[in-house]
Amino acid sequence: MTTAPTRRERQRQATYEEIVEVSRRLLREAQDVSLRAVAQEMGLTPPALYRYVESHAELMRLVARSVFADVVAAMAVARDAQPLDDPAARIVVSTAAFRAWALTNREEFQLVFASPTSATLAAVAECTPPLMTSLDSRGPDDTGVQLFAGFFSELFGALWASYQFPVPDDSELDPRLLEALHEELKPQAVTDSLGVPAAGMIWLFERAWARLYGTVTLEVFGHIHPAFISTSALFEATMLDLGRDLGIGGEWPRLRQLARQYY
């Protein structure tokens, strides 16, 4: 039998949630997200806040975990609006929902998906390289990276199970890449969800993520012509390219209409 949390435990949890909420609000407003700033917003002294958060790096991990949970929740809503027996629709709308979230939450996207470039974001790097430049899931579990990677890999695995798109054999991969995939990239959540934990499947997954991530990042930071963003032309071209590689290019007219619900 599960014991109900005590009043003290509920109050402590509520304080943690307020810390994250305040930190994310400051981040969205492009303000300082230091422990002192968060404490001031909450009406606490910095020493009082330290009873809950030991360091700025820990604060950033709490924020990152919350952000990742929100991203996955947004994608899950899109995914679940499509039938279970339509994995192409489920992965396309989830991807479109991810892009929509990124364009709406640029500061939070920068925190968890882009390289740290400020003193605030650099605190996260005390424990790991940029939280999400690849889906190899080598970041600490408490950042939410595993949750995000597992979500996409499950969609990817379901797509392969239905469409059986070609997966490179070990003999087709550069020996140096193959060694890296076998020895360095051991993303348990990813390989479990893919269903076929072969090096070639991980390589396809990483390549697909690299193209999607690169496109969305260019859009978020405005590093391409504004018309490419406002018309979603680059995103749609990237998705079509990926679809051709993954066996669903012929369904793109239908899938594009589904994706356009999110932009």
N, C-alpha and C positions, 0 to 999 in steps of 0.2 A: 504494500500500500504506500502510495506516495504521500509524503508529509507536506502539508500546506506551508508555504513560506511564512515566516514570522513577520510581524509588523516592521521590525527593524530591517529585515531582508527586503521587504517590499519598498521601504523608504530608500534603501541603498540602491535598489534597481532603478527606482524613479529618478534618483539623482544622476546615475549613469546615463539614463536616457536623455535627461535634460542637458548634460554635458555634451553629448553627441549632437543634440538638436541645436544648441547654441553654437557649437563649433561649425556645423554645416551652414548655419545662417551667416556667420561671419565670413566663411569661405565664399559663399555665393555672392556676398556683398563686396568681395575683394578686400576685406579688412584683415588685420593681423589676427592670426589664429594661435596666439601664444597662450600659455597657461594663465598668465596674468590677465590677458584680455578676456579669456573665457570666464575666469573667476570674477572679474569686474562685472561682466554682463549678468552673472548669476547672483550678484550681491554677496559673494564670498571673498575671503582673503585667500591669496595664493597658498599659504600653508594648509588651509582647510581643503582646498581642491586637491592638494597632494595626498590627502588621505584616500582619494579615489583613483587618481592617475599619478603614477610615479614619475613620469617623464613626458616630454613633448613627443617623443617617438611613440610612446604608448597611446597618447591622445590621437595621433595620426592613424595608428592602427585601428583604434575604435571607430574613427570616422570612416576609414576605408572600408571596414567590414560593413558598416551601415550603408554606405554608398553602393557597394557590390550587391547587397541584399535588395536594394531598391531597383537596381538595374535588372537583376534577375526576375524580380516580381513583375516589372513592366514587360519583359520579354515573355514571361509565363502567361500573362493575360492574352497576349497576341497569339502565342502558340495554342493555347487551349480553346481559342475561338475557331480553330480549324480541326477537321476530323482526324482521329487517330490513324486512319488508313490513308492519309494524304501527307506523308512526311515532307514532300517537296513544298507544299503550302506552309507547313509548320515551321520549316527552317527559314523560308523566305520572309514570312511575316515577323518572325522573331528577330531576324537581322534588320529588317526595316524599323522595328520598334527600338532596337539598340541604337540605330542611327538617330532616330527621333529624340531619344533620351539624351544622347550626346550633344546634339545641337541645342537642346533646351537647357542643359546643365553643364556648360562649358568649363566652369571652374572645378566642379567635382570630377568631370572627365579628366581634366589635367592632373588632378591629384592621384587618381588610381590607374590611369592608362598612359600618361605621358611621363617623360623623364623629369625628375625633380629639378627645378631651376631656381628656386628661391629658398631662403632660409627656412621658411615654414615647411615647404614640401621636402626639403632635404632631410628633415628629421626622420622621415620614413626610411630613407636610404641607410640609416644606421644599422638596420637589420637585414636589408635585402637590396638588390639592384632595383631599377624601376619596377613598380609592382606589376605592370602588365605590358611588357613589350613583346611577349610571346606567350603562348598558351602552354608552356612546358610545366607550369604549376610548381615551380621551384620556390615560390614565395611561401612565407609561413601561413599555416592554415588560418590563423586568426585574422588575416587581412581580408578574407573572402575570395581570394584568387581561385581556390579549389572549387568553390561554389559556382563561380562564373564559368570556369573551364569545363566542369562537369556538365553544366547545362548545354553548352554548345556541342560538346562531344557526343552527348546522348542523341541530339538531333542529327548529327553527322552519321553516327552509327545506324540510326533508324533509316536514314536516306540510303545508305549503302545496302542495308538488308533488303530494301525494296527494289532499288535500281541496279545493284551489282555493278557499279561503275568500275573501270579498271583501276587496280591498285598495283603500283610498281613492285616487282619482285626484288629480293635482295640483290640479285645479280645485275639489276638495272641501276642501282644506286652507286654513287661514287663511294669507294671504300672508306674514305675519311668520313663522309657523311654517315655511312652505315655504322661505323664505329661509334660516332657521337650519339646516334640514335639508340644504340644498344647499351652504351655505357653511361652516357650523361643524361639523356632525356628519359626519365623514368616516372612520368606523370600517371600515377596509379588511377586517379579519378578519370583521367582522359582515356587511358587504354581500356579500362573496365567498361566505360560507356560506349566506346567505339565498337566493341564486340569482336573486333578482329585486331588484336594488339600486335600487328605486324609493323615492322619499321616503315614499310611503304605507306601504310595507312596513317601513321603519325606524321609522316612527311607530307602527305596530301593535306592533312588537317592543318598543319603549320603553314603551308603555302596558302591555303584558303584564308586562314586568319590573317596572314601578313597582308594580303591584298585588301581584305575588308578593313582591317585596322588602318592601313596606310591611307585608303580613300577617306574614311571617316575623319581621321586626324587632320588631313589636308583641309577638309571642310570645316571642322571645328575651329581651326586656327586661321581660316581665311587665306590659306596659302595657294589658292587657285582662283581663277576668274569667278567673280560673284555669280555670273549667270550659270556656271556649272553647278553651283550649290542651289540656287533658287529654282532651277528647272529639274534638279536631281539627275541631270544627264550623266555625270561621272559615276554616281552611285549605281544607276541603272545599268550603265555599260559594264561596270565591274561585276555586278550580279549576273549579267548575261554571260560574261566570260567564265565566271565560276560555274554557272549552270551548265555550260557546254562541257566543262571538264568533269562534272559530276552527273552527267546523264540526264539533265532536266532542261537542257537548252530548248528543246522542241516545245516545252510547255511554257516558255517565257511569257507569251502574250497573256495567258491566264494568270500566271504568277505575278506579273507586273501589276495587273489590276488589283490584286490582293494587297501587294506592297504599298500601293498608292493611297491606301486608307490611312497610312501613317506619315504622309507628307503632302 
